[in-house]
């Protein structure tokens, strides 16, 4: 991932409403959430939510798909993975022992063997 792409993505997440929206979309993968429902769940006016979604979309963190009269938004987990790996790539100077706590903290929430309820 290029530095400028990472900076754009991090800047998009550096605002509380956008971060809340992104986290909500991640929780609703792979189904996605319609734009109006996102606004309702976050108690944000729809026009304000639209501007936040546009910022996240330009950063490549979410993808919108038109379904009838509404747009269904999903988190772009591939871009999120790229961003996370960009941040962790040089983790602790390559010392596996120092990175172990980070990996251990991520494992319970991301274990593919666990089923989603």
RONU-821037 format. One line per 8 residues: number of its first residue (from 1); their letters; for each residue x, y, z of N, C-alpha, C. Coordinates in steps of 0.05 Angstrom, whole numbers. Layout:
REM RONU-821037
NUM	a	X:Y:Z:X:Y:Z:X:Y:Z ~ ...
END
This chain:
REM RONU-821037
1	xxxxxxxx	17:-24:0:0:0:0:18:25:0 ~ 11:43:-17:26:68:-18:20:85:6 ~ 39:101:14:36:119:37:12:137:34 ~ 8:149:10:-14:168:6:-41:155:9 ~ -43:130:1:-68:115:3:-74:109:33 ~ -53:101:47:-56:96:76:-64:122:91 ~ -52:144:84:-59:169:97:-88:177:92 ~ -97:173:67:-125:179:60:-144:162:76
9	xxxxxxxx	-138:136:78:-155:118:93:-155:125:123 ~ -132:130:134:-130:137:162:-144:163:168 ~ -142:183:150:-156:208:153:-186:204:153 ~ -195:187:136:-224:181:134:-234:169:160 ~ -218:153:173:-226:141:198:-221:158:223 ~ -208:181:219:-200:198:241:-223:218:248 ~ -247:209:246:-271:225:253:-291:206:265 ~ -302:213:288:-318:194:303:-342:182:289
17	xxxxxxxx	-357:198:274:-380:187:260:-372:168:238 ~ -351:175:223:-341:157:202:-330:131:214 ~ -316:133:236:-305:109:249:-328:92:259 ~ -348:104:271:-372:88:280:-386:75:256 ~ -389:89:234:-402:78:210:-385:55:199 ~ -359:58:198:-343:36:187:-344:12:205 ~ -342:16:231:-344:-7:250:-371:-21:248 ~ -392:-5:245:-419:-17:242:-420:-34:216
25	xxxxxxxx	-409:-24:195:-409:-39:170:-392:-65:172 ~ -370:-64:187:-354:-88:191:-371:-109:206 ~ -385:-100:226:-402:-118:242:-424:-130:225 ~ -433:-117:204:-455:-126:187:-445:-139:161 ~ -420:-148:161:-410:-162:138:-421:-191:138 ~ -428:-203:116:-426:-192:89:-452:-180:79 ~ -472:-178:97:-498:-168:88:-498:-139:79 ~ -484:-122:93:-484:-94:87:-507:-80:101
33	xxxxxxxx	-508:-54:98:-529:-37:111:-537:-15:91 ~ -563:-11:87:-572:11:70:-564:38:83 ~ -559:58:66:-551:84:76:-570:96:96 ~ -596:94:91:-616:105:109:-616:92:136 ~ -611:66:136:-610:50:161:-585:58:177 ~ -563:62:163:-538:72:176:-543:98:191 ~ -556:116:177:-562:143:188:-580:139:213 ~ -600:122:211:-618:118:233:-604:105:257
41	xxxxxxxx	-588:84:252:-573:70:273:-553:89:287 ~ -542:107:273:-522:125:285:-534:152:293 ~ -560:155:288:-575:179:296:-562:204:283 ~ -557:202:257:-545:223:241:-564:231:219 ~ -567:257:213:-583:264:190:-573:251:164 ~ -592:244:147:-584:229:123:-564:244:105 ~ -568:270:103:-549:285:85:-521:285:98 ~ -519:287:124:-493:286:138:-481:258:134
49	xxxxxxxx	-497:237:137:-488:210:134:-477:206:106 ~ -491:217:86:-483:215:59:-455:226:54 ~ -450:249:66:-423:261:64:-402:244:77 ~ -408:232:100:-388:214:113:-384:189:96 ~ -405:178:85:-402:154:68:-386:160:43 ~ -389:184:32:-373:191:9:-344:192:16 ~ -337:203:39:-309:204:48:-297:176:51 ~ -312:158:64:-303:131:68:-300:116:41
57	xxxxxxxx	-319:122:23:-318:110:-4:-294:119:-20 ~ -289:145:-19:-265:156:-34:-239:144:-23 ~ -239:137:3:-215:125:15:-214:96:9 ~ -234:85:-3:-234:56:-10:-241:38:12 ~ -251:49:35:-257:32:58:-285:20:57 ~ -303:31:41:-329:20:38:-337:20:8 ~ -357:3:2:-366:1:-25:-397:3:-24 ~ -408:20:-42:-437:23:-43:-448:9:-68
65	xxxxxxxx	-470:-4:-65:-483:-18:-87:-513:-10:-88 ~ -521:1:-110:-549:9:-113:-567:-15:-114 ~ -588:-14:-97:-608:-34:-96:-635:-20:-96 ~ -647:-18:-120:-672:-4:-122:-667:26:-118 ~ -681:37:-99:-679:66:-93:-658:72:-72 ~ -647:52:-59:-627:57:-38:-600:46:-46 ~ -580:53:-30:-553:43:-34:-545:27:-10 ~ -537:2:-15:-528:-16:6:-498:-13:9
73	xxxxxxxx	-488:-7:33:-460:-4:37:-448:-28:51 ~ -424:-34:43:-408:-56:56:-380:-46:61 ~ -368:-57:82:-340:-51:88:-323:-65:67 ~ -302:-51:58:-283:-63:39:-261:-76:57 ~ -266:-102:64:-248:-115:82:-220:-120:70 ~ -219:-122:43:-192:-124:30:-176:-99:35 ~ -188:-76:32:-173:-50:36:-166:-48:66 ~ -184:-56:83:-179:-55:112:-155:-73:119
81	xxxxxxxx	-154:-96:107:-132:-114:112:-106:-102:102 ~ -107:-90:78:-83:-76:67:-73:-54:87 ~ -92:-39:97:-85:-17:115:-73:-28:141 ~ -85:-49:152:-76:-61:177:-48:-72:172 ~ -44:-86:150:-17:-97:144:3:-75:140 ~ -5:-54:127:13:-31:124:23:-20:151 ~ 4:-19:170:11:-9:196:29:-28:212 ~ 25:-54:208:39:-74:223:63:-86:209
89	xxxxxxxx	67:-79:184:88:-91:167:115:-92:181 ~ 123:-70:192:149:-69:205:146:-71:236 ~ 127:-86:244:120:-88:272:144:-95:289 ~ 150:-78:307:171:-83:327:198:-90:314 ~ 204:-79:291:230:-84:278:233:-113:269 ~ 211:-127:265:212:-155:256:216:-175:278 ~ 215:-167:302:218:-185:325:192:-199:331 ~ 190:-224:325:165:-239:328:156:-239:357
97	xxxxxxxx	174:-240:376:167:-240:404:152:-215:412 ~ 160:-192:401:147:-167:408:120:-164:395 ~ 116:-177:371:90:-176:357:70:-196:367 ~ 79:-216:382:62:-238:391:37:-228:406 ~ 39:-208:424:15:-198:438:-6:-186:419 ~ 3:-173:398:-16:-162:378:-30:-184:364 ~ -15:-204:355:-27:-227:341:-47:-242:359 ~ -39:-246:384:-56:-260:403:-82:-244:409
105	xxxxxxxx	-80:-218:409:-103:-201:414:-123:-202:390 ~ -112:-205:366:-129:-206:342:-141:-233:337 ~ -128:-254:346:-137:-281:339:-165:-288:349 ~ -173:-282:373:-200:-290:382:-223:-277:365 ~ -219:-253:356:-240:-239:342:-240:-247:312 ~ -220:-259:303:-217:-264:274:-213:-294:268 ~ -219:-312:286:-214:-340:281:-235:-350:261 ~ -226:-358:237:-245:-367:216:-260:-392:224
113	xxxxx	-251:-407:244:-265:-431:252:-289:-425:268 ~ -290:-401:280:-314:-394:296:-337:-387:277 ~ -361:-395:284:-384:-388:268:-396:-362:278 ~ -407:-348:260:-419:-322:267:-448:-326:276 ~ -455:-313:298:-482:-316:308:-498:-291:304
END
